[in-house]
Amino acid sequence: MTTLDESYAQCRALARRHGTTYFVATYALPRIKRHHVWALYAFCRRADDIVDDLGDAPVEDRAIALKTFGEQLFVDLARGDSSDPILKAVVHTIRAFGHDPELFQRFLASMTMDLSTSRYETWDDLLVYMDGSAAVIGEMMLPILEPTGAGAVDPARSLGLAFQLTNFLRDVEEDLRRGRVYIPQSDLRAFGSDPSRRCVDSAWVALMRFEIERCRQLYVEADAGIEMLPPSSARCVRTARVLYSRILDRVERQQYDVFSSRARVPTWQKVATACRVAVQPATA
């Protein structure tokens, strides 16, 4: 039987292996909180892996596996414990901070959409998906971050959206290989661009500039929420915000060529940024 400490250790390992930016940022939090962030990350990662990384498993099998995973979470939540090596820590975190289970239902609903939906017609259509796949992550984080002011939900949602849109713009090639396009079809038509051509022409550059500006506006909207956080939480979120927004800088530096190589912020820069943010005043 996996102990609670062992479960959190597995969550930490998943976060360290797959979410370097988030992992580095969590070290701005007090030790008593950071393992809870790793548990939330591990839950989301586990669901995402069911959707994307089950080898040649048919969609029907992935759907069953995802449904089973979600049902297990809610059964375990009801009884207050889990025998699953990851869910044990997740259940403990949810109960410790009083998360609304509806947040996790929304997340799983968006993961289910990935099994059958590969294109989104408009930005508003994409936002329906991103509500559960990204904005809700910001909402999940709030009880752990403990904002001191009212009105923190909307900025937290905006930051979740900004993080995911950054991923979408960086990972165009990876998503194409999975048969998905997360840039709205109406935007592609408006700029006369088609990512499947993998051509960095003037139309593609104009499209990417438009989407990056949209993403940066989401970061601006999110910044107001950092002012509502206690110092350690503010440093954590600011670190993640700075590091993730730098991916957009990298995309621009690559002349918007997201097909030939993946825009990355080197690990040493992540660590250096985290250290620098850690010594800044919380309101900086």
N, C-alpha and C positions, 0 to 999 in steps of 0.2 A: 504494500500500500504506500503510495506517494505521500510524504508528509507535506505540510503547508510550506515549510521552508524549501523543500525540494521543488515544489510546484513553482514557487516564485523564482527559484534559480533557473528553472527551465524557461520561464517567461523572460528573464534577463538575458539568457543565451539567445533566444529568438530575436529580441530587440537589438542586441549587439551585432548579430549576424546580418540582419536584414534592414535595420533602420538606424544606420549610423548617426544620422543627423539628430533624430529624436533621442537616441541613446546618449550622445554627448550632452545634449541640452538638459537631460534629466539630472545631471550631476550638479546643476544649480539649485536643485530642490533639496530640502532636508532629507537625510537618510530615511527617516520614518515615512516619507511619501513616495520616493522615487520608484520603489518596487510596485506600487499600485499603478503607476503609469506603464511600467513594463507589462503588467497583467492585461491592461486594456489593449496595449499594442499586440500582445500575443494572441488575444482573442480575435482581433481583426485580421491578423496575419494568418491564423489558422483557417478562418473562413475564406480568405482570399486564396489560400493555397488549394483549398477544396475546389474552388472554381477554376483555377488556372494551372495547377501543377499536379494533376492526377494522371499524368502520362497520356495514354491513349484511351482513357476511360470515356465511354459515351456520355453525352449530355444528361441522359436519364439517370445514369449512375451518380453523376456529380450532384444532380438535383436531390436525389435521395440522401446522399451523404451530407449535403448542406442542411437539409431539413432535419435529419437525425441529429446533427450537431446542435442546431438551434433548439430543438425539442429537449435535448439533454440539458442545455443550459437552464431552461425554465423549470424543468423538473428539479434540478439540483438547487436552483434558487429557492424553490418552494420548501425544500427540506433543509436548506442551510448548509449543505456540504456537497462535495463531489469526489468521486473516485478517479475522475479523469485527470491526468497529470497537469494539464493546462487549466481546465475549468475549475479546479480546486482553488487556485489563486484568484481567478476571475470572480467566482462566487463570493469569496471572502472580501474582495475589493468592493464589489457592488453593495454588499450588505454593510460594510464598514462606512460607506459614504452615502448610502441611501439613494443610489441611482434609481431612476424610474425605468423599469424593465422595457417600457415602450421605446426607449432609445435604442435598445438592442434589437427590438423587432424591426425598427426602421432600417437599421444597418443591414440586417439579414435580408430584408425585402429588396434592397438595392443590389446586394450580392446575387440574389436570385435573378434579377434583371439581366445581369451579365451573362447568364446562361442562354438567354434567348434574344437579347437586343444588342445589336452591333453598331447601330447608327442612331443619331439623334438629330431631328430635323432643325430645331431652333435652340437658341440659348436657354429659353424657358423650359423646353423639353429636357435638356441636359441637366438643368437645375433640379428637376424632379428626381433624377437619379442621384445627383450629388447631394441632395438633402440627406439621404441615408448613408451614402458612401463617404461623405466628407464633412458637411456641416454638422452632422450629428456627433462627429468625433470631438469637435469643439465643445459641444454640450456635455459630452461624457467627461471631458477634462475639468470642467468648472468646479464640481464638488471637491476635487482634489486640490485645485489651485486656490480655492476659497477667496473669491473676489470680495473686496471690502465695500464696493459701491453697487448701486442698482444699475441695471441696463447692460450687464456684461454679456448677456446671451447673444445678441446680434453681432457684436464684434468677434465673439468666439466662433460663431458660425462663419463669419466672413473669413477668418483665418483658416478654418478648415477648408473652405472653398478655394482660397488662394493656394494652399499647399497642394490640393489635388489638381487644380488647373496647371500649376507649375509642373507637376508630374506628367500631365497629359501632353504639355508642349514639349517636354524633354523626351518623352517615351513614344513619340509618334511611330517610329520604326518598330519598336517592340510590340506595340498594339496592332500595327498592320500585320505582323506575323501571326497574331492571334485572331486576325479577321475583324478587328474592331477599329473604329474611328471615333474619337471623342471630341473632335472639333465639329461644331454644328454644321450640318449640310448646307444650311442657308448662308452661312459665312463663306463656305467653300465656293458656292455658286456666285456670291457677290464679288469675290475677288478673282473668279475664274481659275481656281486652283484645285488640284487633285493630288492628295498625298500619295496615292498609289503609283503615280509617275515617278516619285522619288527624285524630283527635279527641283533644284533650288533656283528657280527663275524669279523674275520680278514680281509675278503674281504671288508666289509662295512667300517671298520676303514681305510684301505688303500685308498679306494675311497674318503672318507671324507677328509683325509689329502691332497690328490691331489686337490680337489675342494677348500679347504681352502687356499692352497698355491696360486692357481689361483686368488682367491679373494683378497688376500693380495697384490699380484702384481698389481692389479687394484688400490688398495689404494695408493701404491707407485707412480703409474703413475699420480694419482690425486693430489698428494702432491705438485707438481710443480705449479699447478694452485693457491694454497693458497698464494704463494709468489706474485701473480699478483693482489691481492685484497687489498683494503684499510683496515686499522686496524680493524674497527668494523665488516666488512664483513669477514675478515680473522678469527676473533675470533668465529664468528657464524659457519662458515664452519668447522673450526678446532674442535669445540665442537662436532658437529654432527659426524665428522669423527672419533674422539676418542671414542665416545660412541658407535657408530655402530660397529666399529671394535672390541670392547670388547665383543660383542655377540659371535664372533668367539672364543674368549678366554673361554667364558662360555661353548660353545659346546665342546671344548677340555676338559674342567674340568669335563664335564658330560661323558667323555670317548666316545664321539660321539653318545651317545644315545639321538637322537632327537625324539624318539617315546614315551618315558615314560613321559617326561616333556619338556616344552618349555623353551629354554635358554633365560633368562631375565637379564637385568642390573637393579638393584633396583632403584626406583625413587630417593632415597636419594643420591645414587652414581651419578646419572645424574646431580642433582642439585649441588653437591659438585664439580664435574668435571667442570661444566659450570662456577662456581665461580672461580676455580683455573685457567682455561684457560683465563678468563676475565682479570686477573691481570698479565698474561704473556706478554712479548713483542710480537708484531704482527708477527715478523719473527722467533719466537722460534719454 
